[in-house]
C-alpha cells in the first residue's frame, strides 16, 4: 500500500513579519534594514500576498524615509536584480524562477546574520514565486525546525520529499529525509529518526551522492552514541570518513561533534582532548576557534590534565579579549565554567558564568543566558549545595578513569589525518599555538 500523498502545506504565518525584519536586523544595520522591508513588501505584492494599502500601513515610519538608504553589504546586486525583476508582469516562468532564486539568496544572507524569522519570510516568498523547485519547500521546513515550529516543519519536509521524488531530485529528497530524521531526534523518537536516516543513506549510496551519504552516516553515528551503542556509532563514523574522503570540509565538524559526545554522553575526556587538539590547527574562524579552545579546557579538566586546563583556560580568555564580535563567546565561557567546576574552582566558575551572562544578554542568546543564570544562582548561594552542584555541573569531581578506548583513539587519528589533506589547497592555519602544536 502506497503512503498517502501529502497535501500542500499552508503558508506559515510570520506574525508582523515586516517589523520582525527591523527587530532582527535593525540593531546591526540601522535604518538600512528598511531596504529589506521594502523589497519584501514589493515581492509579496508582486506575488499577490499583500495589497499596496496593507503594505503602506505595515511599514512603521515609511513616510520618514525621504533620503536614500545605505545598501546592505553583500546584498546590493541581489536586491537591485529583484527590484528589476518584479517590475515586469507575473506569470513568466523564467522571471518567477529568478525571483525565487533572489529571495532564496536573501534568506540565506538573513540566516547568516541570525535573523531566522526574516529568512523564513523570504524563503516563503521564494516558494510562492516558484513552487516547482522542491528545494524551496525544503528550506521552509528546515527554517521552521530552527524556529521550533515542529508541526509546520514536518508538513513542509514531507511535502519537499514528495515533490523531490516526483521530480527525481535525489539531493533534495535525501536532504528532506535527513531533515525529518533530525526532527524526530529533537522530539526524542530516536528509532524513527534512525529509520529516516537509513532510508536517506540507501538513496544517497544508490545515486552516488557521496557527501550526503557521509552526512547520513555522520547523523547515524551521533544517534547511536545517544542510544548507547558505541560500537555501531564508531562503525558509522568510520564509514562517514570513507564516504567523505580525505580533506573533506565536513570532517572537522564531525570531529567537533564527536568530541562533544565523548564529553557529554560517554565521559571519555581523554578522547575528547585528543579530538580538540587535532581540531585546533583547522579552527580558523574566530567563533569556531574560541569554542574549540574552551572545549579543550573542559575536556582537559575531566581527564585530570590540570596543566593543559590552565593553558587552555588562559588562551580561551586571551582569544575572547582579542575579538570584538562576541560570536560564540558565551557558549565558550560556559564550557570554561564547566571545566573549572570539575576542579571545584568556584571563583573561576563565577567569573566565566558572569561574563557569559553579559554576552548572552547583549547578543540575545536565550539558551546560554538561562544556563549562565542557573550557574550563578548555584555558585552564589550562601552555602554550596552538593546535589545542585552535580545537577548544574555534570563534570563536578568527575575524572576520566576508564581504560583507554582504542577504537576512539583510532577514529581520532583517522580524522586528524583526513583533515590534513584539504581538497581546496588551503594553507596551514595562520594561528598556531603551543596547545595546538
C-alpha positions as CSV (number, residue, x, y, z in Angstrom):
1,X,0.0,0.0,0.0
2,X,1.4,3.3,-1.0
3,X,1.7,6.1,1.6
4,X,-0.9,8.9,1.2
5,X,0.1,11.8,-0.9
6,X,0.7,14.8,1.4
7,X,-1.2,18.0,0.8
8,X,0.5,21.3,0.1
9,X,1.2,22.9,3.5
10,X,-0.3,26.2,4.4
11,X,2.0,29.3,4.5
12,X,3.4,29.7,7.9
13,X,2.1,33.0,9.4
14,X,5.1,35.1,10.3
15,X,3.4,37.5,12.7
16,X,4.1,41.1,11.8
17,X,6.9,39.9,9.6
18,X,7.8,43.4,8.4
19,X,8.5,44.5,12.0
20,X,10.4,41.3,12.6
21,X,12.9,42.2,9.9
22,X,13.5,45.5,11.6
23,X,13.8,43.9,15.0
24,X,16.3,41.3,13.9
25,X,18.5,43.4,11.6
26,X,17.9,46.9,12.8
27,X,20.5,46.7,15.6
28,X,23.3,45.8,13.2
29,X,22.3,47.7,10.1
30,X,20.1,50.6,11.5
31,X,17.8,52.3,9.0
32,X,19.4,50.3,6.2
33,X,17.4,47.3,7.4
34,X,14.4,49.1,5.9
35,X,15.7,48.2,2.4
36,X,14.8,44.6,3.1
37,X,11.4,45.6,4.4
38,X,10.6,47.5,1.2
39,X,11.9,44.7,-1.1
40,X,10.0,42.1,0.9
41,X,6.8,44.1,0.7
42,X,7.2,44.7,-3.1
43,X,7.8,41.0,-3.7
44,X,4.8,39.9,-1.7
45,X,2.7,42.5,-3.5
46,X,4.0,41.1,-6.9
47,X,3.0,37.6,-5.7
48,X,-0.4,38.9,-4.7
49,X,0.2,38.2,-1.0
50,X,-0.3,41.8,0.2
51,X,-2.2,44.8,-1.1
52,X,-0.5,48.1,-1.6
53,X,-2.6,49.7,1.1
54,X,-1.7,46.9,3.6
55,X,2.0,47.4,2.8
56,X,1.9,51.1,3.3
57,X,0.3,50.7,6.7
58,X,2.6,47.9,7.8
59,X,5.9,49.7,7.4
60,X,6.5,51.8,10.5
61,X,7.9,55.2,9.7
62,X,7.8,54.7,6.0
63,X,6.8,58.3,5.4
64,X,10.0,59.5,7.1
65,X,12.4,57.7,4.6
66,X,12.8,60.7,2.2
67,X,16.5,60.1,1.8
68,X,18.2,57.1,0.1
69,X,19.1,54.3,2.5
70,X,22.5,52.8,2.5
71,X,22.8,49.4,0.7
72,X,23.2,46.2,2.8
73,X,26.7,44.7,2.4
74,X,26.7,41.6,0.3
75,X,23.2,42.1,-1.0
76,X,23.3,45.2,-3.2
77,X,23.3,43.3,-6.6
78,X,20.7,40.7,-5.4
79,X,18.3,43.4,-4.2
80,X,18.7,45.5,-7.4
81,X,18.1,42.4,-9.5
82,X,15.0,41.5,-7.5
83,X,13.5,45.0,-7.8
84,X,14.1,45.0,-11.6
85,X,12.5,41.6,-12.0
86,X,9.3,42.4,-10.1
87,X,8.7,45.4,-12.3
88,X,7.6,43.0,-15.0
89,X,4.4,41.0,-15.3
90,X,3.8,38.0,-13.1
91,X,3.4,34.7,-14.9
92,X,6.6,34.3,-16.9
93,X,8.2,31.1,-15.5
94,X,11.7,32.3,-16.1
95,X,11.1,35.5,-14.2
96,X,9.4,33.6,-11.4
97,X,12.3,31.3,-11.1
98,X,14.7,34.2,-11.0
99,X,12.7,36.0,-8.3
100,X,12.6,32.8,-6.3
101,X,16.4,32.5,-6.6
102,X,16.9,36.0,-5.5
103,X,14.6,35.6,-2.5
104,X,16.4,32.4,-1.5
105,X,19.7,34.3,-1.6
106,X,18.3,37.0,0.7
107,X,17.0,34.3,3.0
108,X,20.4,32.7,3.2
109,X,22.0,36.0,3.9
110,X,19.5,36.8,6.7
111,X,20.0,33.4,8.3
112,X,23.8,34.0,8.3
113,X,23.1,37.2,10.4
114,X,21.0,35.3,12.9
115,X,17.7,36.7,11.5
116,X,15.8,33.4,11.2
117,X,12.3,34.9,11.0
118,X,13.4,37.3,8.2
119,X,15.0,34.3,6.5
120,X,11.6,32.5,6.8
121,X,9.7,35.4,5.2
122,X,12.0,35.4,2.2
123,X,12.1,31.6,1.9
124,X,8.3,31.5,1.8
125,X,8.4,34.2,-0.9
126,X,10.8,32.0,-2.9
127,X,8.4,29.1,-2.7
128,X,5.4,31.2,-3.7
129,X,7.3,32.5,-6.7
130,X,8.5,29.1,-7.9
131,X,6.9,26.1,-6.1
132,X,8.2,23.8,-8.9
133,X,11.6,23.7,-7.2
134,X,11.4,21.3,-4.2
135,X,14.4,22.9,-2.6
136,X,12.3,26.0,-1.8
137,X,9.9,23.8,0.2
138,X,12.8,22.1,1.9
139,X,14.2,25.4,3.1
140,X,10.9,26.4,4.7
141,X,10.8,23.1,6.5
142,X,14.4,23.5,7.7
143,X,13.9,27.0,8.9
144,X,10.6,26.0,10.7
145,X,12.6,23.4,12.5
146,X,15.1,26.0,13.6
147,X,12.2,28.2,14.8
148,X,10.9,25.1,16.8
149,X,7.7,25.0,14.8
150,X,7.8,21.2,14.6
151,X,4.3,20.7,13.1
152,X,5.0,23.1,10.2
153,X,8.5,21.7,9.8
154,X,7.2,18.1,9.4
155,X,4.5,19.2,6.9
156,X,7.0,21.1,4.7
157,X,9.7,18.5,4.9
158,X,7.2,15.8,3.9
159,X,6.0,17.9,1.0
160,X,9.6,18.6,-0.1
161,X,10.4,14.9,0.0
162,X,7.3,14.1,-2.1
163,X,7.9,16.8,-4.6
164,X,11.6,15.9,-4.9
165,X,10.9,12.2,-5.5
166,X,8.3,13.1,-8.2
167,X,10.9,15.3,-9.9
168,X,13.8,12.8,-9.4
169,X,15.7,15.5,-7.4
170,X,17.6,13.0,-5.3
171,X,19.7,15.6,-3.5
172,X,16.6,17.4,-2.1
173,X,14.9,14.0,-1.4
174,X,17.8,12.9,0.8
175,X,18.0,16.3,2.5
176,X,14.3,16.1,3.3
177,X,14.6,12.6,4.7
178,X,17.5,13.8,6.8
179,X,15.5,16.8,8.0
180,X,12.6,14.5,9.0
181,X,15.1,12.3,10.9
182,X,16.6,15.2,12.7
183,X,13.1,16.4,13.6
184,X,12.3,13.0,15.1
185,X,15.6,13.2,17.0
186,X,14.6,16.5,18.5
187,X,11.3,15.1,19.6
188,X,13.1,12.2,21.3
189,X,11.9,9.5,18.8
190,X,15.4,8.1,18.0
191,X,14.2,4.7,16.5
192,X,12.1,6.6,13.9
193,X,14.9,9.1,13.3
194,X,17.3,6.2,12.6
195,X,14.8,4.8,10.0
196,X,14.6,8.1,8.1
197,X,18.4,8.4,8.1
198,X,18.9,4.8,6.9
199,X,16.5,5.4,4.1
200,X,18.3,8.5,3.1
201,X,21.6,6.6,3.3
202,X,20.3,3.9,0.9
203,X,19.1,6.5,-1.6
204,X,22.4,8.5,-1.3
205,X,24.5,5.4,-1.9
206,X,22.4,4.2,-4.8
207,X,22.5,7.6,-6.5
208,X,26.2,8.2,-5.9
209,X,25.7,11.2,-3.6
210,X,28.9,10.8,-1.6
211,X,28.7,13.9,0.6
212,X,25.1,13.2,1.5
213,X,26.0,9.6,2.2
214,X,28.7,10.8,4.6
215,X,26.2,13.2,6.2
216,X,23.7,10.4,6.8
217,X,26.4,8.2,8.4
218,X,27.5,11.2,10.4
219,X,24.0,11.6,11.9
220,X,23.6,7.9,12.5
221,X,26.9,7.8,14.4
222,X,25.8,10.6,16.7
223,X,22.4,8.9,17.3
224,X,24.0,5.6,18.0
225,X,26.1,7.3,20.7
226,X,22.9,8.8,22.1
227,X,21.2,5.4,22.2
228,X,24.2,3.9,24.0
229,X,25.5,1.9,21.0
230,X,29.2,2.9,20.9
231,X,30.3,0.1,18.5
232,X,27.7,0.9,15.9
233,X,28.5,4.6,16.4
234,X,32.2,4.1,15.8
235,X,31.5,2.0,12.7
236,X,29.2,4.7,11.2
237,X,31.8,7.4,11.9
238,X,34.5,5.4,10.1
239,X,32.1,4.8,7.2
240,X,31.3,8.5,7.1
241,X,35.1,9.3,6.8
242,X,35.2,6.8,3.9
243,X,32.3,8.4,2.1
244,X,33.6,12.0,2.6
245,X,37.2,11.1,1.5
246,X,40.4,12.8,2.7
247,X,40.3,16.5,3.1
248,X,36.5,17.0,3.0
249,X,35.3,20.2,4.7
250,X,32.7,18.3,6.8
251,X,35.3,16.2,8.7
252,X,36.2,19.0,11.2
253,X,32.5,19.3,12.1
254,X,32.3,15.5,12.6
255,X,35.4,15.7,14.8
256,X,33.9,18.5,16.9
257,X,30.6,16.7,17.4
258,X,32.4,13.5,18.4
259,X,34.4,15.4,21.0
260,X,31.2,16.9,22.4
261,X,29.5,13.4,22.5
262,X,32.6,11.9,24.3
263,X,32.4,14.6,26.9
264,X,28.6,14.8,27.4
265,X,27.4,11.3,27.0
266,X,30.3,8.9,27.2
267,X,32.6,10.6,29.8
268,X,35.7,9.8,27.6
269,X,37.5,13.0,28.3
270,X,40.9,11.8,27.0
271,X,39.5,11.1,23.6
272,X,37.8,14.5,23.7
273,X,41.2,16.1,24.5
274,X,42.8,14.3,21.5
275,X,39.9,15.4,19.2
276,X,40.1,19.1,20.3
277,X,43.9,19.2,19.9
278,X,43.5,17.7,16.4
279,X,40.9,20.3,15.6
280,X,42.8,23.4,16.7
281,X,45.1,23.8,13.6
282,X,41.9,23.7,11.4
283,X,39.7,26.1,13.5
284,X,40.5,29.4,11.8
285,X,37.2,31.3,12.2
286,X,37.3,33.2,15.5
287,X,33.9,31.9,16.7
288,X,35.0,28.3,16.0
289,X,38.4,28.6,17.4
290,X,37.3,30.0,20.8
291,X,34.8,27.2,21.2
292,X,37.4,24.5,20.4
293,X,39.8,26.1,22.9
294,X,37.0,26.1,25.6
295,X,36.1,22.5,24.8
296,X,39.7,21.6,25.2
297,X,39.8,23.2,28.6
298,X,36.7,21.3,29.7
299,X,38.0,18.0,28.3
300,X,41.4,18.5,30.0
301,X,39.7,19.1,33.3
302,X,37.6,16.0,33.0
303,X,40.7,14.0,32.1
304,X,42.6,15.4,35.1
305,X,45.2,17.2,32.9
306,X,45.5,20.3,35.1
307,X,48.4,22.0,33.3
308,X,46.6,21.6,29.9
309,X,43.4,23.0,31.5
310,X,45.4,26.1,32.7
311,X,46.9,26.7,29.3
312,X,43.5,26.3,27.6
313,X,41.8,28.5,30.1
314,X,44.3,31.3,29.6
315,X,44.3,31.0,25.8
316,X,40.5,31.0,25.6
317,X,40.3,34.2,27.6
318,X,43.0,35.8,25.5
319,X,41.1,34.9,22.3
320,X,37.8,36.3,23.8
321,X,39.6,39.6,24.6
322,X,41.1,39.9,21.1
323,X,37.8,39.5,19.3
324,X,35.2,42.3,19.1
325,X,32.2,40.4,17.6
326,X,31.4,38.2,20.6
327,X,30.1,35.4,18.3
328,X,30.4,32.1,20.1
329,X,31.9,33.7,23.3
330,X,29.0,33.0,25.7
331,X,29.0,29.3,24.8
332,X,32.7,29.1,25.1
333,X,32.8,30.7,28.5
334,X,30.1,28.3,29.8
335,X,32.4,25.5,28.8
336,X,35.2,27.1,30.7
337,X,32.9,27.3,33.7
338,X,32.2,23.5,33.4
339,X,35.9,22.8,33.3
340,X,36.6,25.0,36.3
341,X,33.8,23.3,38.2
342,X,35.5,19.9,37.7
343,X,38.3,21.0,40.0
344,X,36.0,23.0,42.3
345,X,37.3,26.4,41.3
346,X,34.1,28.2,42.1
347,X,35.6,31.7,41.9
348,X,36.6,31.0,38.3
349,X,33.2,29.5,37.6
350,X,31.6,32.7,38.7
351,X,33.9,34.8,36.6
352,X,33.2,32.8,33.4
353,X,29.5,32.5,34.0
354,X,29.0,36.2,34.8
355,X,30.9,37.2,31.6
356,X,28.8,34.6,29.6
357,X,25.6,36.1,31.1
358,X,26.5,39.6,29.9
359,X,27.4,38.4,26.4
360,X,24.2,36.3,26.1
361,X,22.1,39.3,27.1
362,X,23.9,41.6,24.6
363,X,23.6,39.1,21.8
364,X,20.1,37.8,22.8
365,X,21.3,34.2,23.1
366,X,18.5,32.7,25.2
367,X,19.9,29.3,25.8
368,X,23.3,30.5,27.0
369,X,21.5,33.1,29.1
370,X,19.4,30.5,31.0
371,X,22.5,28.3,31.6
372,X,24.6,31.1,32.9
373,X,21.9,32.3,35.2
374,X,21.5,28.9,36.7
375,X,25.2,28.5,37.2
376,X,25.5,31.8,39.0
377,X,22.4,31.0,41.2
378,X,24.1,27.9,42.4
379,X,27.7,29.2,43.0
380,X,26.5,32.4,44.6
381,X,24.3,30.7,47.2
382,X,25.3,31.3,50.8
383,X,26.1,27.5,51.1
384,X,27.1,25.3,48.2
385,X,24.6,22.5,47.8
386,X,26.3,19.3,46.6
387,X,23.1,18.0,44.9
388,X,22.6,21.2,43.0
389,X,26.3,21.4,42.0
390,X,26.1,17.9,40.5
391,X,22.9,18.8,38.6
392,X,24.2,22.0,37.1
393,X,27.9,20.9,36.7
394,X,27.8,17.2,35.5
395,X,31.7,17.1,35.4
396,X,32.0,18.2,39.1
397,X,34.5,15.9,40.8
398,X,34.4,13.6,37.9
399,X,37.7,12.4,36.3
400,X,38.3,10.0,33.4
401,X,39.5,6.8,35.0
402,X,38.2,4.4,32.3
403,X,40.7,2.3,30.3
404,X,41.9,3.9,27.1
405,X,39.3,3.5,24.3
406,X,41.4,2.3,21.4
407,X,38.5,2.5,19.0
408,X,38.0,6.1,19.8
409,X,41.8,6.8,19.6
410,X,41.9,5.2,16.1
411,X,38.9,7.3,15.0
412,X,40.6,10.5,16.2
413,X,43.8,9.5,14.3
414,X,41.9,8.9,11.1
415,X,40.0,12.2,11.4
416,X,43.2,14.1,12.1
417,X,45.0,12.5,9.1
418,X,41.9,13.2,6.8
419,X,41.8,16.9,8.0
420,X,45.4,17.4,6.9
421,X,44.6,16.8,3.3
422,X,42.5,19.8,2.3
423,X,41.0,19.4,-1.1
424,X,40.8,23.2,-1.6
425,X,44.6,23.6,-1.2
426,X,44.1,25.9,1.8
427,X,47.3,26.9,3.6
428,X,48.3,25.9,7.1
429,X,46.4,27.6,9.9
430,X,47.7,31.2,10.4
431,X,47.3,30.8,14.2
432,X,49.4,28.1,15.6
433,X,49.7,27.7,19.4
434,X,51.6,25.7,21.9
435,X,48.3,23.8,22.7
436,X,47.5,23.1,19.0
437,X,51.1,22.1,18.2
